[in-house]
Amino acid sequence: MPDWIKNMRSSHLHEIEDLERIISENSTEQKTLSQHFKISMNKFAGDRSVETCLDALNVSIQLASIRRKLMEAYEQYARLLEGEIIRLRRLCEDKV
């Protein structure tokens, strides 16, 4: 593990680990939903029934929801890492 990670405040380290877990889980779910969406759209393209339309719409809504969660997790992850970069830069400047 790099030294800069060891020097991170423990609360931020735990937040980052939690975010990495959330991102990983949601990325897996997004891949699964993307496959289901493709299948649903193919069924709808062939059948054109209300049922297949609703199935495709349902998967589309689920996919949009998981993508929103992923975007929020990445934004929070970036903010935490940016804060740590700023903190480390200040530490380096203080040593010089």
N, C-alpha and C positions, 0 to 999 in steps of 0.2 A: 504494500500500500504506500503511495507517495506520501512524503512528509507533509505536504500542504493539506492532505485529507486528514492526517492525524491531528493537525493543529486546528481543525475546524471546531467550532463550538459544538458540543455534543448535541444540543437541541436541534441545531441545523443539520447535523449529520443524520440524526434520526428522521427528520422531516424529508431529507433528500432520499434516504433509503425507502421511506414509505412512498414517496412519489415515484421512485423507480419501480417499485412493486406495482403500484396502481397503473402506471404507464404500460408496463409489461402485460398485466392482466387485460387492460382495455384494448391493447394492440391485438392480442390474441382473439378477443371477442370481436373486434372490428373485422379481422380476417374471416372469421366464421360467418359473421353477418353479411359480409360482402359476397361470399360464396352462396349463401341463402338468397340474397337479393338477385344475383345473376340467374339462379334457378327459377325464382319466382317470376322474374321478368320474361324468361323464356317460356314459362307456362302461360303467362298472360298473353304473350305475343301469339301463341298458338291457339289459345282457347277464347280469349276475349270475353270471359264471363265476369260477372260482378264478384264472384268468390275469388277468382285469381287476381282480379284488380285489387281487392281488399287485402289479400295476402301480400302482394307486392308493396302496397302502401304501408302496411304494418311493418314489414321488414325495413322499408325505407325510413320510417319514423324512428325505429330502433337504431338504425345505423347513424342517423343524424344525431341522436341523443348520445351515443357512445363517442362520436367524433367531437361533440361539444365537450364531453368530459375529458377527452384526451387533450384538446386544445387548452382547457383550463389547467390541467395538470402540467403541461409543458410550459405554460406561462408562469405558473408558480415556481416550477423547477428553475426556469431561467432567472427569475427574480432572486431566488435564494443563491444561486451560483454567482450572479452579478454582485450581490452583497458580499459574498466571500472574496471575490476578486478584488473588490474595493478595499476590504479589510486587509487583505494580504499586501496589496500595493502600498497601503499606508504603513504597514509594518516594515516593508522593505525601505520605504523612504525614511522612516525613523532611524533605521540602522545606518543609513548613509550619512 
